[in-house]
């Protein structure tokens, strides 16, 4: 029963995780701009996905929702790492974080495309909507000259 409950609410849980992670950010944290950019992209992506699939009860989205949930957890973990007070340790992992931000946004894009493809396949009468949504959103990373 718990597994079935979690499958239904993966999208909602992902949104809650990202929203709570945004409360961690404060002025002057390590990689502040990247953290804000990551959160903004995730929030925009999750809101758009919610618009696309809404309250669909089709379980064909369960795997993609679970993947999205895992990505939201990784994003939260990365932001928590940047918000830690241990600056010496944080400074040594900053180079790795730069790649982690990029990879998370790429994975979010892949997951978004997967959900759109599933929707496109199962809701033939909504193809135009799916195409418009896919064209209207992209996930931008912070560029190298903007790294904190």
C-alpha positions as CSV (number, residue, x, y, z in Angstrom):
1,X,0.0,0.0,0.0
2,X,2.8,2.4,0.9
3,X,4.5,1.8,-2.4
4,X,1.3,2.5,-4.3
5,X,0.7,5.7,-2.3
6,X,4.2,7.0,-3.0
7,X,3.8,6.4,-6.8
8,X,0.8,8.5,-6.9
9,X,2.4,11.4,-5.0
10,X,5.9,11.5,-6.5
11,X,5.2,14.7,-8.4
12,X,3.8,16.4,-5.3
13,X,6.6,15.2,-3.1
14,X,9.2,16.5,-5.7
15,X,7.6,19.9,-5.6
16,X,7.7,19.9,-1.7
17,X,11.3,18.9,-1.7
18,X,12.3,21.7,-4.1
19,X,10.2,24.3,-2.3
20,X,11.7,23.4,1.1
21,X,15.2,23.4,-0.4
22,X,14.6,27.0,-1.5
23,X,14.1,28.0,2.2
24,X,17.7,26.9,2.9
25,X,19.2,29.5,0.6
26,X,20.6,32.6,2.3
27,X,22.8,35.4,1.1
28,X,26.4,34.4,0.6
29,X,26.2,30.6,0.4
30,X,28.6,28.7,-1.8
31,X,27.4,28.6,-5.4
32,X,24.5,30.9,-4.6
33,X,23.7,31.7,-8.2
34,X,23.9,28.1,-9.3
35,X,21.6,27.1,-6.4
36,X,19.0,29.7,-7.3
37,X,19.2,28.8,-11.0
38,X,18.8,25.1,-10.2
39,X,15.8,25.8,-7.9
40,X,14.1,28.1,-10.5
41,X,14.6,25.5,-13.2
42,X,13.2,22.7,-11.1
43,X,10.2,24.7,-9.9
44,X,9.4,25.8,-13.5
45,X,9.8,22.3,-14.8
46,X,7.7,20.7,-12.0
47,X,4.9,23.3,-12.5
48,X,4.9,22.6,-16.2
49,X,4.9,18.9,-15.7
50,X,1.9,19.2,-13.3
51,X,0.1,21.3,-16.0
52,X,0.8,18.6,-18.6
53,X,-0.2,15.5,-16.7
54,X,-2.5,17.1,-14.1
55,X,-4.4,14.5,-12.2
56,X,-3.8,11.7,-14.7
57,X,-4.4,8.4,-13.1
58,X,-2.5,6.5,-15.8
59,X,0.3,4.6,-14.2
60,X,2.5,5.0,-17.3
61,X,3.9,8.2,-15.7
62,X,4.9,6.4,-12.5
63,X,8.5,5.6,-13.6
64,X,9.1,9.1,-14.9
65,X,7.6,10.6,-11.7
66,X,9.9,8.4,-9.6
67,X,12.9,9.5,-11.7
68,X,11.9,13.1,-11.2
69,X,11.6,12.6,-7.4
70,X,15.1,11.1,-7.4
71,X,16.4,14.2,-9.2
72,X,14.6,16.5,-6.8
73,X,16.3,14.7,-3.9
74,X,19.7,15.1,-5.6
75,X,19.1,18.8,-6.2
76,X,18.1,19.2,-2.5
77,X,21.2,17.4,-1.4
78,X,23.5,19.5,-3.6
79,X,21.9,22.7,-2.2
80,X,22.2,21.5,1.4
81,X,25.9,20.8,0.7
82,X,26.3,24.4,-0.6
83,X,24.6,25.8,2.5
84,X,26.8,24.1,5.0
85,X,29.0,26.3,7.2
86,X,32.2,24.2,6.6
87,X,33.6,26.5,4.0
88,X,37.0,24.7,3.7
89,X,35.4,21.4,2.8
90,X,32.9,23.2,0.6
91,X,35.6,25.0,-1.3
92,X,37.4,21.8,-2.1
93,X,34.2,20.3,-3.7
94,X,33.2,23.4,-5.6
95,X,34.7,22.2,-8.9
96,X,32.7,19.0,-8.6
97,X,29.6,21.0,-7.8
98,X,29.9,22.9,-11.0
99,X,29.5,19.6,-12.9
100,X,26.7,18.4,-10.6
101,X,24.6,21.5,-11.3
102,X,25.0,21.0,-15.1
103,X,24.2,17.2,-14.9
104,X,21.1,17.8,-12.8
105,X,19.7,20.3,-15.3
106,X,20.5,18.0,-18.2
107,X,18.8,15.1,-16.3
108,X,15.8,17.3,-15.6
109,X,15.5,18.1,-19.3
110,X,15.6,14.4,-20.2
111,X,13.0,13.6,-17.6
112,X,10.8,16.4,-18.8
113,X,11.1,15.2,-22.5
114,X,10.3,11.7,-21.4
115,X,7.1,12.8,-19.6
116,X,6.1,14.8,-22.7
117,X,6.7,11.8,-24.9
118,X,4.6,9.6,-22.7
119,X,1.8,12.2,-22.7
120,X,2.1,12.7,-26.4
121,X,1.7,8.9,-27.0
122,X,-1.2,8.3,-24.7
123,X,-3.2,11.5,-25.3
124,X,-3.3,11.8,-29.0
125,X,-5.9,14.6,-28.9
126,X,-3.5,16.7,-26.8
127,X,-0.5,16.5,-29.2
128,X,-0.6,20.2,-30.1
129,X,-0.6,21.2,-26.4
130,X,2.4,18.9,-25.7
131,X,4.4,20.3,-28.6
132,X,3.7,23.9,-27.5
133,X,4.7,23.2,-23.9
134,X,8.0,21.5,-25.0
135,X,8.8,24.5,-27.2
136,X,8.1,26.9,-24.5
137,X,10.4,25.6,-21.8
138,X,14.1,25.0,-21.6
139,X,16.4,24.5,-18.6
140,X,19.3,26.9,-18.5
141,X,22.5,26.4,-16.5
142,X,24.6,29.1,-15.0
143,X,27.6,29.9,-17.2
144,X,31.2,29.6,-16.1
145,X,31.7,33.3,-15.8
146,X,28.8,33.4,-13.3
147,X,30.2,30.8,-10.9
148,X,30.6,32.0,-7.3
